[in-house]
Amino acid sequence: MMSDLLRRGFRRNQRILHAQAAGLSHEQSLTQTEYNVNCFNWVLGHVVSGRSQLLVRLFGVEPIMSEEQAARYLRESDPITEDGPGVMAFADLLGLLDASEEALEAALADVDDEFMAEELSVEDGRMASRAAQVMFTYFHDTYHIGQTDLLRQMAGFSDKII
């Protein structure tokens, strides 16, 4: 079933994010590249924010992040260049990642193909199935998780890339 594949994929992404985050301090999570990309802290917060929005919109789950917490991590938000207002502690973001994983597991555990096939409106007014929207969030996770290899190395680690 599609929901089982998605649950396994989200679990794998969570394990990879934890492996990439292992040993990073909050300060290291704020390390900037010399290019116009964001730091590990932003990437992690952005992934959690995306998952939280999906859970609220498609499954009616309580948000994992409040609007105030998510504001700093939304698409097209300014890069995080230092600790300051709206920047969450790295350890807190990891905790929210775990909460998002638990909520995704629960939301996807008891759904059937008919529920996942239901067409719902997306941000730009188009319609897309619930499954397609969950799949996009999974893709979104993997896209940003791929960035963490480089961000980990730039934060001062010189270990084997996952």
N, C-alpha and C positions, 0 to 999 in steps of 0.2 A: 504494500500500500504506500502511496505517495507520502503520507504523513510519517510513516516509519523511516523512510529515507531521509526526510527533512530533519527529523529528530536526531538521527545519527550524524547528519552533517553539522547541525548546530552544536552537538556535543563535541565533535572533532574540532570545530572552530574554537570552542571554549578552551579545550585542552591546549591547543596551539597558542592561543593568547596568553594563557597562564605560563606556558613554557617560555614564551618570548619575554614575559614580564618578570620572570624569576630573577630575584636579586636586584632589580631596579629600585632605586629610592625615588621618592617623590621628585626630588631635585633632578635626578637623571631623566625622569619621565618628561621633563620640560625642555630637554636638550633640543636645540634648533639645528636644522641643516642650513647649509649656505644657499639652498634653493627655496623656492616658494612652495614649500610643503609644510605640513603641520607636525607637531611633536607627538610622541607616543601618548602622552596624557590626552591630547585632543582626539587622537584616533580611537583610543579606548572609550572615551566618553561619547564619541560620535556613534560607535557601534552600539553601545548600550542605549543611547537615545533612539536610534533607529529601531531597535528591538522593542523598546518601550512603546513607541508610537504604533508599531504594528500590532502589538498585543491589545492596546486600547481600541484601535480602529477596527480590527477584524474579529477579535474574540471577546471584547467587552471586559477585559481584565483591568484591574487598577494599575495606573502607571507605575513603572519601576523608578522612573525619575520624575520629579516635579517639573513643571514648566520652567521654574526658576533655575533648577539644576541643569536642565537640558539646554537652556538658552545659549550658553557659552560653547556648546558642542554641535549646534545645528549646522546644516549645509550652508556654505557661504558666510559663516561667522568669521570674524577676524582671527588670524592665527594667534595661538597662545604663545607669547614670547617670554613670559615670566609669570611667577606666581602672583595672584592678585584676585580682585573681585570676580566671582563666578567660577574660578578654577577650583575644581574638586581635588581632594587628596587622592593620590594614586591608589592607595589601599582601599579607600571608599569606593572608587570606581571598579576595582576588582571585585569587591563585595556585591556591587550592583550587577556586574556581569554574571555572577553566580545566581543572583536572584532572577535575572532575565532568563537564564538557562532553565531554572526550575519552572518558571512560568511558561516558557515555550514547551517544555516537556509535558506539563499538565494540559496546556491548551491543545496540543496536537495528539494527545494520548487517546482521546475518545471520539475523534471526528471520523466521519465516513467520507467516501468519495463525493457523494452528493453535496454535502456541506462544503467541501473544498472546491467544488465546481461552481458554486454560487457566484454570480457576477455582481460586483460591487463597484461603486464609483471610486476613481482614484483622483489625486489632487487636481489634475488638469481637466476633469470632467469626463475623461474616457472611462470605459468600463473594463474591468479585468477580473478574472476569477480570483477567489480567495487563494487558491493554490498558486496562481501566477504571482500574486502579491507576496506571498510567503517566500516563494522561490526567488523573487527579486531581493528580498531582505537577506536571504542566504547568500546570494551573489554579492550583495553589498558588504556583508561580513567578510567574505573571502577576499574581495578586492582590498579592503583596508587592512586585513590581517596580513596580506602579502607585503604591505608597507613596513610592518613591524620588524622584519629581518634587518633592514637597513637602519631603522631608527634605534634598534637595540645596539647595533655596532657603533653608531654615532654617539650613543650615550656612554661609551667607554668600555664596552664588552668586546672581546676579541675571541669569541667562542665559535664553535661549529654552528653554522647556519642550519636551521631546521629544514 
